Amino acid sequence: MSLADRLKAAQDAAAAEAAAAEAAAAPEPAQPELPTSPAQPTDTLDAAGAADVAPVAPAAPVAPAAPPAPAAPSHRRTPDEVAAVPEVSSLATRRAAVGAADKYAELKAAVHAEMLKQLGPQLYEADVSVEELGPKVRATLKEVLAAQDRPLSTADRAQVTKEITDDILGYGPIEALLSDPDVTEVMVNGPTMVFVERAGKLTRSEVQFDDDAHLRRIIDKIVSRIGRRVDESSPMVDARLPDGSRVNAVIPPLAIDGSALTIRKFATDPFTVQDLIDFGSLSQRTADFLEACVRGKLNIIVSGSTGAGKTTTLNVLSSFIPNDERIVTIEDAAELQLKQEHVVRLESRPPNIEGKGAITIRDLVKNSLRMRPDRIVVGEVRDASALDMLQAMNTGHDGSITTLHSNGPRDTLARMETLVLMAGMDLPIRAIREQVASAVDVIVHQARLRDGSRRITHVTEVERMEGDVITLQDIFVYDHSRGFDADGKSLGGLRSTGLRPKFLEKMEHSNVRVDPLVFARDGVA
């Protein structure tokens, strides 16, 4: 026998021994008996049920003289035969964990139901503060837990107390998210899927509601405290939290996968212009220019997409209004946090259960003209109220500010035209454009970039009509040419175009002058 043959034989023998050892070590699941002949070896399968494992070497035949019978065909196991046998210990552990979770959920539900029974409707009264309700809730909760006949560990008691207290005094599982200063938005897509926004980036949270009924209770609590409702006949609602955070809720049948809740938080202390400069939203030069525009009583539209930071910028611009002027703010859900003394805050109202009593933004804009305002600040125009806003700007109420959803300065004008047409008045397009060109002085456009940052990308002058077109002139434009750094952060910034706006003369009528160096074209501002 050659060396190669001897090596091959040794390798085959080693492989057979290894297969036999593996088969002997692994427990073999019960298998149906295979027909074999007395002098015929049986193929051995490993514990995983593999069909092509090398057979163990057969035992020596009883009658050496008799030739071995032909080997029976190899048997392949069916999927049912090779199904893994569950481990008893792990299965028991899982069942015990599920049982414990069920008992915990039952206990929590029982305690919660008893709390609602004892405290009654005062839990949802709008004029009852958390400070007043807190001691009652904690005392009642202590009594209810003491009356339970189920033994509770210290950890379980603390957990039940926290969750039920959050449900009754706060906003359930999302209470911790609303208390987190780094979270700017909370999005609930059904009871088991909660997302949060931190630093402009969306991530999924681990918190969950027990079920859709649990989520509905939290939604009802939010809207009932400001006198609004949400039910099958009115399945959408806009509301706000006591701290001014904006809330939108949609329930089934409109929300197919369970109730949807979106909360956009606002800082207890509103952002200042210095905060926006530190965040990189705008430059110091641009901030100084915008402050001069507000003090110079220019009419300004802050435009941008959803979540671009329009309301924050509107709040900062409104802070530049002199303290001796009368300001009327008009919003769907009150969010603006003006620090001036002479401020009248108005909020629209949805219809009641009979479909009556609605007060729209348009109604409030019309009424504000009778309130002797020096400035009108509208949280957002999204309907025919755009026409009334333009008329206010054109009838001596200079210095008005509002926001509008759009994709850019030019698109802002097109959208304004569309909203004016929604008023149902038979106005020619040219007449609408003339009103827009006459009323609006500046468009401040804001965007949320890919890195999650919110930046002002355009400060644009609305000039005049040329033919049937409104001409625009960019004063500051965001420079994207620098790209992004290794962490994906934008390296760009606002730069001056070098063009001086024509409304500087109008600003001088209000005794506001702008340093010409602000418009110097010297790269990124």
C-alpha positions as CSV (number, residue, x, y, z in Angstrom):
1,M,0.0,0.0,0.0
2,S,1.4,3.4,-0.9
3,L,1.9,6.2,1.6
4,A,-1.1,8.1,0.2
5,D,-3.3,5.1,0.6
6,R,-2.2,4.6,4.2
7,L,-2.8,8.3,5.0
8,K,-6.3,8.1,3.4
9,A,-7.2,5.0,5.4
10,A,-6.0,6.7,8.7
11,Q,-8.1,9.8,7.9
12,D,-11.2,7.6,7.2
13,A,-10.7,5.7,10.5
14,A,-10.3,9.0,12.5
15,A,-13.5,10.4,10.9
16,A,-15.4,7.3,11.8
17,E,-14.2,7.3,15.4
18,A,-15.2,11.0,15.8
19,A,-18.6,10.4,14.4
20,A,-19.2,7.5,16.7
21,A,-18.1,9.5,19.7
22,E,-20.4,12.4,18.8
23,A,-23.4,10.1,18.3
24,A,-22.7,8.4,21.6
25,A,-22.4,11.7,23.5
26,A,-25.6,13.3,22.2
27,P,-29.0,12.0,23.4
28,E,-30.9,10.5,20.6
29,P,-34.6,11.4,20.3
30,A,-37.0,8.5,19.9
31,Q,-37.3,7.4,16.3
32,P,-39.4,4.9,14.5
33,E,-37.6,1.6,14.1
34,L,-36.1,1.0,10.7
35,P,-36.3,-2.4,9.1
36,T,-32.9,-4.1,9.1
37,S,-31.6,-7.6,8.3
38,P,-29.7,-9.6,11.0
39,A,-26.4,-9.3,9.2
40,Q,-27.0,-5.7,8.2
41,P,-25.5,-2.6,9.9
42,T,-27.9,0.3,10.9
43,D,-27.0,3.8,9.8
44,T,-26.5,6.0,12.9
45,L,-27.8,9.6,12.8
46,D,-26.6,12.4,15.0
47,A,-28.8,14.1,17.6
48,A,-29.6,17.0,15.2
49,G,-31.0,14.7,12.7
50,A,-28.5,15.3,9.9
51,A,-29.1,12.8,7.0
52,D,-25.6,12.7,5.6
53,V,-23.5,11.9,8.7
54,A,-20.9,9.1,8.0
55,P,-22.1,5.7,9.4
56,V,-20.4,4.1,12.3
57,A,-18.2,1.1,11.4
58,P,-20.4,-2.1,11.6
59,A,-19.8,-4.8,14.2
60,A,-18.0,-8.0,13.2
61,P,-20.5,-10.4,11.5
62,V,-21.6,-13.5,13.5
63,A,-20.9,-15.9,10.5
64,P,-17.7,-14.8,8.9
65,A,-18.2,-17.2,6.0
66,A,-21.5,-15.7,5.0
67,P,-21.1,-12.7,2.7
68,P,-22.7,-9.5,4.0
69,A,-26.1,-8.6,2.6
70,P,-26.4,-5.5,0.5
71,A,-26.7,-2.3,2.6
72,A,-30.3,-1.0,3.1
73,P,-30.9,2.4,1.6
74,S,-30.1,5.3,4.0
75,H,-33.1,6.7,5.8
76,R,-33.7,10.5,5.8
77,R,-35.6,12.0,8.6
78,T,-38.7,14.1,7.9
79,P,-39.0,17.6,9.4
80,D,-41.3,16.2,12.1
81,E,-38.8,13.6,13.1
82,V,-36.0,16.2,13.4
83,A,-38.0,18.8,15.4
84,A,-35.9,19.9,18.4
85,V,-37.0,18.7,21.8
86,P,-37.5,21.7,24.1
87,E,-35.4,21.9,27.1
88,V,-37.5,21.2,30.2
89,S,-35.7,23.7,32.4
90,S,-35.8,26.6,30.0
91,L,-39.4,26.0,29.1
92,A,-40.4,25.9,32.8
93,T,-38.5,29.1,33.4
94,R,-40.3,30.9,30.6
95,R,-43.6,29.7,31.8
96,A,-42.9,30.8,35.3
97,A,-41.8,34.3,34.0
98,V,-45.0,34.6,31.9
99,G,-47.1,33.5,34.9
100,A,-45.4,36.1,37.2
101,A,-45.9,38.8,34.6
102,D,-49.6,37.9,34.3
103,K,-50.0,38.0,38.1
104,Y,-48.2,41.3,38.2
105,A,-50.5,42.8,35.5
106,E,-53.6,41.5,37.3
107,L,-52.4,43.0,40.5
108,K,-51.7,46.3,38.8
109,A,-55.1,46.3,37.1
110,A,-56.9,45.5,40.3
111,V,-55.1,48.3,42.3
112,H,-55.6,50.8,39.5
113,A,-59.4,50.0,39.3
114,E,-59.7,50.4,43.0
115,M,-57.9,53.7,42.9
116,L,-60.3,55.0,40.2
117,K,-63.2,53.7,42.2
118,Q,-62.1,55.5,45.4
119,L,-60.9,58.8,43.9
120,G,-63.5,59.1,41.2
121,P,-63.8,61.8,38.6
122,Q,-61.6,64.3,40.5
123,L,-58.6,62.6,38.8
124,Y,-59.6,64.3,35.5
125,E,-60.8,67.7,36.8
126,A,-59.0,70.5,35.1
127,D,-58.9,72.7,38.2
128,V,-57.2,70.1,40.4
129,S,-53.4,70.4,40.4
130,V,-51.0,67.6,40.8
131,E,-49.8,69.2,44.1
132,E,-53.4,68.9,45.5
133,L,-54.0,65.4,44.1
134,G,-50.6,63.9,44.9
135,P,-51.1,63.3,48.6
136,K,-54.6,61.8,48.1
137,V,-53.3,59.4,45.5
138,R,-50.4,58.2,47.5
139,A,-52.4,57.7,50.7
140,T,-55.2,55.9,48.8
141,L,-52.6,53.8,47.0
142,K,-50.9,52.8,50.3
143,E,-54.3,51.6,51.7
144,V,-55.2,49.7,48.5
145,L,-51.9,47.9,48.4
146,A,-52.1,47.0,52.1
147,A,-55.6,45.5,51.5
148,Q,-54.3,43.2,48.8
149,D,-54.1,39.5,49.8
150,R,-51.1,38.8,47.6
151,P,-47.7,39.0,49.1
152,L,-45.5,41.7,47.5
153,S,-41.8,42.0,47.6
154,T,-40.3,45.5,48.3
155,A,-39.2,45.8,44.7
156,D,-42.6,44.8,43.3
157,R,-44.4,47.2,45.7
158,A,-42.1,50.1,44.6
159,Q,-42.7,49.2,40.9
160,V,-46.5,49.1,41.3
161,T,-46.5,52.3,43.2
162,K,-44.4,54.1,40.6
163,E,-46.4,52.8,37.6
164,I,-49.8,53.6,39.1
165,T,-48.6,57.0,40.4
166,D,-47.3,57.8,36.9
167,D,-50.6,56.7,35.4
168,I,-52.8,58.8,37.7
169,L,-50.6,61.9,38.4
170,G,-48.6,61.8,35.2
171,Y,-48.8,60.3,31.7
172,G,-48.1,56.6,32.3
173,P,-45.1,54.9,30.7
174,I,-44.1,58.1,28.8
175,E,-43.8,60.2,32.0
176,A,-40.1,59.5,32.2
177,L,-39.6,60.5,28.6
178,L,-41.5,63.7,29.1
179,S,-39.2,64.4,32.1
180,D,-36.1,63.8,30.1
181,P,-34.6,67.1,29.0
182,D,-32.8,65.5,26.1
183,V,-36.1,64.3,24.5
184,T,-37.7,66.8,22.2
185,E,-40.5,64.7,20.8
186,V,-42.4,61.5,21.8
187,M,-44.2,59.5,19.1
188,V,-46.5,56.6,20.1
189,N,-47.6,54.3,17.3
190,G,-49.9,52.0,19.2
191,P,-49.4,50.6,22.7
192,T,-46.2,48.7,22.0
193,M,-44.2,51.1,19.8
194,V,-42.8,54.3,21.2
195,F,-40.2,56.5,19.4
196,V,-38.4,59.5,20.7
197,E,-36.3,62.3,19.2
198,R,-33.0,63.3,20.7
199,A,-30.8,65.9,19.1
200,G,-32.8,65.6,15.9
201,K,-32.4,61.8,15.6
202,L,-35.3,59.3,16.0
203,T,-34.8,56.2,18.2
204,R,-37.1,53.5,19.5
205,S,-37.8,53.5,23.2
206,E,-38.3,50.4,25.4
207,V,-41.3,51.8,27.2
208,Q,-44.7,50.3,26.3
209,F,-48.4,50.7,27.3
210,D,-50.3,47.7,28.7
211,D,-52.8,47.8,25.8
212,D,-54.7,50.3,23.7
213,A,-57.2,50.9,26.5
214,H,-54.2,52.0,28.7
215,L,-53.0,54.4,25.9
216,R,-56.6,55.7,25.5
217,R,-56.8,56.6,29.2
218,I,-53.7,58.7,29.0
219,I,-55.0,60.5,25.8
220,D,-58.3,61.2,27.5
221,K,-56.5,62.6,30.5
222,I,-54.5,65.0,28.3
223,V,-57.4,66.3,26.3
224,S,-60.0,66.4,29.0
225,R,-58.0,68.8,31.2
226,I,-58.2,71.5,28.5
227,G,-61.8,70.9,27.8
228,R,-61.4,68.9,24.6
229,R,-62.5,65.4,23.7
230,V,-61.6,62.5,21.5
231,D,-63.9,59.6,20.6
232,E,-65.2,57.7,17.6
233,S,-67.3,60.7,16.4
234,S,-64.3,63.0,16.7
235,P,-61.2,60.7,16.4
236,M,-58.6,63.5,16.0
237,V,-57.6,66.2,18.4
238,D,-54.9,68.9,19.0
239,A,-54.2,69.8,22.5
240,R,-51.4,70.9,24.8
241,L,-49.8,69.9,28.1
242,P,-49.7,72.4,31.0
243,D,-46.0,73.2,30.1
244,G,-47.1,74.2,26.6
245,S,-46.0,71.0,24.8
246,R,-48.0,70.4,21.7
247,V,-50.1,67.2,21.5
248,N,-51.8,65.5,18.6
249,A,-53.9,62.3,19.0
250,V,-55.6,60.0,16.5
251,I,-57.6,57.0,17.6
252,P,-59.3,54.1,15.8
253,P,-60.9,53.7,13.4
254,L,-58.7,56.3,11.8
255,A,-55.5,54.9,13.5
256,I,-55.5,51.3,12.2
257,D,-52.8,49.9,14.4
258,G,-54.0,51.4,17.7
259,S,-54.2,55.0,19.0
260,A,-51.4,57.3,17.9
261,L,-50.0,60.1,20.1
262,T,-47.5,62.7,19.2
263,I,-46.1,65.1,21.8
264,R,-43.7,67.9,20.8
265,K,-42.0,69.2,23.9
266,F,-41.1,72.8,24.6
267,A,-38.5,73.9,27.1
268,T,-39.7,75.4,30.4
269,D,-37.3,78.2,29.6
270,P,-37.8,79.2,26.0
271,F,-34.7,79.2,23.8
272,T,-33.1,82.6,23.3
273,V,-31.4,83.9,20.2
274,Q,-28.0,83.1,21.9
275,D,-29.1,79.5,22.2
276,L,-29.9,79.3,18.5
277,I,-26.4,80.8,17.7
278,D,-24.8,78.2,20.0
279,F,-26.7,75.4,18.2
280,G,-25.5,76.7,14.9
281,S,-29.1,77.5,13.7
282,L,-28.0,80.9,12.6
283,S,-24.9,83.2,12.9
284,Q,-24.5,86.3,15.1
285,R,-24.6,88.5,12.0
286,T,-27.8,87.0,10.8
287,A,-29.3,87.3,14.3
288,D,-28.4,91.0,14.5
289,F,-30.0,91.6,11.1
290,L,-33.3,89.7,12.0
291,E,-33.5,91.7,15.3
292,A,-33.3,94.9,13.3
293,C,-36.0,93.6,10.9
294,V,-38.4,93.0,13.8
295,R,-37.6,96.3,15.5
296,G,-38.0,98.0,12.1
297,K,-41.6,96.6,11.9
298,L,-41.1,94.4,8.8
299,N,-43.7,91.7,8.1
300,I,-42.0,88.3,8.4
301,I,-43.0,84.8,7.4
302,V,-41.0,81.9,9.0
303,S,-41.3,78.9,6.6
304,G,-40.1,75.3,6.7
305,S,-41.1,71.7,6.9
306,T,-42.6,69.9,9.8
307,G,-40.2,69.7,12.7
308,A,-37.8,72.3,11.2
309,G,-38.0,74.5,14.3
310,K,-40.3,77.2,12.9
311,T,-42.2,77.8,16.2
312,T,-38.9,78.1,18.2
313,T,-37.6,80.7,15.6
314,L,-41.0,82.5,15.8
315,N,-40.7,82.7,19.6
316,V,-37.2,84.1,19.3
317,L,-38.2,86.7,16.7
318,S,-41.1,87.7,18.9
319,S,-38.8,88.3,21.8
320,F,-37.3,91.3,19.8
321,I,-40.6,93.2,19.8
322,P,-40.2,96.3,22.1
323,N,-41.9,96.0,25.5
324,D,-44.0,99.1,25.0
325,E,-46.1,97.6,22.1
326,R,-49.4,95.7,22.4
327,I,-49.0,92.1,21.0
328,V,-51.9,89.8,20.1
329,T,-50.9,86.1,19.6
330,I,-53.2,83.7,17.8
331,E,-52.6,79.9,17.9
332,D,-54.4,76.6,17.5
333,A,-52.6,75.3,20.6
334,A,-50.9,78.0,22.7
335,E,-47.2,77.4,22.5
336,L,-45.6,80.9,22.2
337,Q,-43.8,82.0,25.4
338,L,-43.5,85.8,25.0
339,K,-41.8,87.7,27.9
340,Q,-43.3,91.1,27.1
341,E,-45.8,92.7,29.5
342,H,-48.5,93.7,27.1
343,V,-49.5,90.4,25.5
344,V,-53.0,89.0,24.7
345,R,-53.0,85.3,23.9
346,L,-55.9,83.9,21.9
347,E,-56.5,80.2,21.1
348,S,-58.9,78.6,18.6
349,R,-61.6,76.2,19.7
350,P,-62.9,73.1,18.0
351,P,-66.7,72.4,17.7
352,N,-68.5,70.9,20.6
353,I,-70.2,67.4,20.6
354,E,-73.1,68.9,18.6
355,G,-70.7,70.2,16.0
356,K,-71.2,73.8,17.0
357,G,-69.2,76.6,18.7
358,A,-66.0,76.3,16.7
359,I,-63.8,79.4,16.7
360,T,-61.2,79.3,13.9
361,I,-57.9,81.0,13.5
362,R,-59.6,83.2,10.8
363,D,-62.2,84.3,13.3
364,L,-59.5,85.3,15.8
365,V,-57.5,87.2,13.2
366,K,-60.6,89.2,12.2
367,N,-61.4,89.9,15.9
368,S,-57.8,90.9,16.7
369,L,-58.1,93.8,14.3
370,R,-60.6,95.3,16.7
371,M,-58.3,94.9,19.7
372,R,-55.9,97.8,18.7
373,P,-52.8,95.6,18.3
374,D,-49.4,97.0,17.5
375,R,-48.3,93.5,16.4
376,I,-50.2,90.4,15.4
377,V,-48.3,87.1,15.8
378,V,-50.0,84.0,14.3
379,G,-48.6,80.6,15.3
380,E,-49.3,79.2,11.8
381,V,-51.5,80.0,8.8
382,R,-52.7,76.8,7.1
383,D,-56.1,77.8,5.7
384,A,-58.1,80.8,4.5
385,S,-56.8,82.8,7.5
386,A,-53.9,83.6,5.1
387,L,-56.2,86.2,3.4
388,D,-57.0,87.9,6.7
389,M,-53.4,87.9,7.7
390,L,-52.4,89.6,4.4
391,Q,-55.1,92.2,4.9
392,A,-53.9,92.8,8.5
393,M,-50.4,93.3,7.2
394,N,-51.6,95.7,4.5
395,T,-53.8,97.8,6.8
396,G,-51.3,99.3,9.1
397,H,-50.4,96.4,11.3
398,D,-46.8,96.3,10.3
399,G,-44.4,94.1,12.1
400,S,-46.7,91.0,12.0
401,I,-45.1,87.6,12.1
402,T,-46.4,84.1,11.3
403,T,-45.2,80.6,10.2
404,L,-46.1,78.5,7.2
405,H,-45.3,75.0,5.9
406,S,-43.3,75.1,2.7
407,N,-40.1,73.8,1.0
408,G,-38.4,77.1,0.2
409,P,-38.9,80.8,-0.2
410,R,-40.4,80.6,-3.6
411,D,-42.7,77.8,-2.6
412,T,-43.8,79.9,0.4
413,L,-45.3,82.4,-2.0
414,A,-47.1,79.7,-4.0
415,R,-48.5,78.2,-0.9
416,M,-49.7,81.6,0.4
417,E,-51.6,82.0,-2.9
418,T,-53.2,78.6,-2.5
419,L,-54.3,79.4,1.0
420,V,-55.8,82.7,0.0
421,L,-57.8,80.9,-2.7
422,M,-59.2,78.6,0.0
423,A,-61.1,81.7,1.3
424,G,-63.6,81.2,-1.6
425,M,-63.3,84.7,-2.9
426,D,-63.1,85.1,-6.6
427,L,-59.8,86.9,-6.7
428,P,-57.5,86.8,-9.8
429,I,-54.1,85.4,-9.2
430,R,-52.4,88.7,-10.1
431,A,-54.4,90.5,-7.4
432,I,-53.4,87.9,-4.8
433,R,-49.7,88.2,-5.8
434,E,-49.9,92.0,-5.6
435,Q,-51.3,91.6,-2.0
436,V,-48.5,89.2,-1.1
437,A,-45.7,91.4,-2.6
438,S,-47.1,94.4,-0.8
439,A,-47.6,92.7,2.6
440,V,-44.6,90.4,3.1
441,D,-41.1,91.9,3.5
442,V,-39.0,88.9,4.6
443,I,-39.1,85.2,4.4
444,V,-37.0,83.2,6.9
445,H,-36.7,79.6,5.7
446,Q,-35.6,76.9,8.1
447,A,-34.8,73.2,7.5
448,R,-33.8,70.1,9.4
449,L,-30.6,68.7,7.8
450,R,-29.6,65.1,7.5
451,D,-27.5,65.3,10.7
452,G,-30.7,66.2,12.6
453,S,-29.6,69.9,13.1
454,R,-32.1,72.7,12.5
455,R,-30.7,75.5,10.4
456,I,-31.9,78.7,8.9
457,T,-31.1,78.2,5.2
458,H,-32.5,81.4,3.6
459,V,-33.2,85.0,4.6
460,T,-35.0,86.4,1.6
461,E,-36.4,89.7,0.7
462,V,-39.8,89.9,-1.1
463,E,-39.2,92.7,-3.6
464,R,-42.0,93.6,-6.0
465,M,-44.1,92.4,-8.9
466,E,-42.4,92.2,-12.3
467,G,-45.1,91.3,-14.8
468,D,-47.0,88.4,-13.2
469,V,-44.1,87.2,-11.0
470,I,-43.0,88.3,-7.5
471,T,-39.3,88.9,-7.5
472,L,-37.2,87.6,-4.6
473,Q,-33.7,88.5,-3.4
474,D,-31.6,86.3,-1.1
475,I,-29.8,88.2,1.6
476,F,-28.3,85.2,3.5
477,V,-28.1,81.7,2.1
478,Y,-26.8,78.5,3.8
479,D,-23.6,77.3,2.2
480,H,-23.7,73.5,1.8
481,S,-20.4,73.2,-0.1
482,R,-18.3,72.4,3.0
483,G,-20.1,69.1,3.3
484,F,-20.0,67.0,6.5
485,D,-17.4,66.0,9.0
486,A,-16.4,62.4,10.0
487,D,-19.4,62.3,12.4
488,G,-21.9,63.3,9.8
489,K,-22.3,66.9,11.1
490,S,-22.8,69.6,8.6
491,L,-19.9,72.0,8.3
492,G,-21.8,74.7,6.4
493,G,-23.2,78.0,7.5
494,L,-25.1,81.1,6.5
495,R,-23.2,83.4,4.1
496,S,-24.1,86.9,2.9
497,T,-24.9,87.2,-0.8
498,G,-23.5,90.8,-0.8
499,L,-26.9,92.3,-1.8
500,R,-28.5,95.1,0.2
501,P,-32.3,94.8,0.7
502,K,-34.5,97.5,-0.6
503,F,-36.6,97.6,2.6
504,L,-33.8,99.3,4.5
505,E,-35.5,102.7,3.8
506,K,-38.7,101.3,5.4
507,M,-36.8,100.3,8.5
508,E,-35.3,103.8,8.8
509,H,-38.9,105.1,9.2
510,S,-38.9,103.2,12.5
511,N,-35.6,104.7,13.4
512,V,-33.7,101.4,12.9
513,R,-30.5,101.4,10.9
514,V,-28.4,98.4,9.8
515,D,-24.6,98.5,9.5
516,P,-23.7,98.1,5.8
517,L,-20.9,95.7,6.8
518,V,-23.7,93.1,7.7
519,F,-24.1,92.6,3.9
520,A,-20.4,92.3,3.1
521,R,-19.7,89.2,1.1
522,D,-16.8,87.6,2.9
523,G,-17.7,83.9,3.0
524,V,-19.7,82.1,5.7
525,A,-21.3,84.5,8.1
